[in-house]
Amino acid sequence: MCGSPPPGAAADTLDPILVVPDLVAEIGADTAIERGSWRHPLRFARLRMDVTVADVPPFGEGAVPAAG
């Protein structure tokens, strides 16, 4: 169910905190999605100091990510 807490998490309602991004991070992810969520956790790889926020298209827009 979209919007539900992950297994084992408290069922309390959380208030979102909107932020303005100023850093770009590279992550690793398995492409498997189950019930609208990543099947496996995302993995932080590194901060990309060579890329600005303006260089990155909003989530869901732009080119298809490369596999690997």
N, C-alpha and C positions, 0 to 999 in steps of 0.2 A: 504494500500500500504506500503510495507516494506521500511523503510528509510524516510518516510514522518513524519513531525512534528506532535505531538499529537494535538488533537482539541484545538483551542484557542491559540496555540503557533505561534510565528512568522515563516514565511515561508523562512527566510534567511538561506543560507547554513552555516552550522557550521563545523569548522575544528576540527577533533578529536585530543585529547591529550592522547597519550599512557602513561600508568603508570605501575609501577612494584608493585604488591600488597604486603603489608607486614602485614596486619591485616585480620582477618576472622570475618565476621559478620553473625549472625543468623537472618534470615528474615522469615516473614510469607507471604504466597501467596495463593490466590484462584487459583485452577488449571484451571479455565476457560480462554481459549485463544480465542480471536476474531481477525480475519484477521492478524494473526501472532504476536499479542501483547497481554500482560496480559489484561484481561477485567477490573480488579480492581487493584488499586495501590499496590505495594509491601509494607510491613510494617516492619520497622526495629525493631528487638526484643532486641538484645544486642550484644556487642562485645564478641567473644569467645577467651578469653585469654588462655584457656587450649588447643587450637588447633592452629597449625602453618599452614602457607600457603602450605607447603610441604605435609601436611596431607589431603588436599582437592584436589580431582581430578579436572581437567579443566572442565569448563561448558560443559554439554552434554556428559560427560564421567562418568564412575563409576556406582555405584548402583542407583537404582530408589529411589527418595526421599520418606520418610515416610509420610503418610497422617496424618493430625491431627494438 
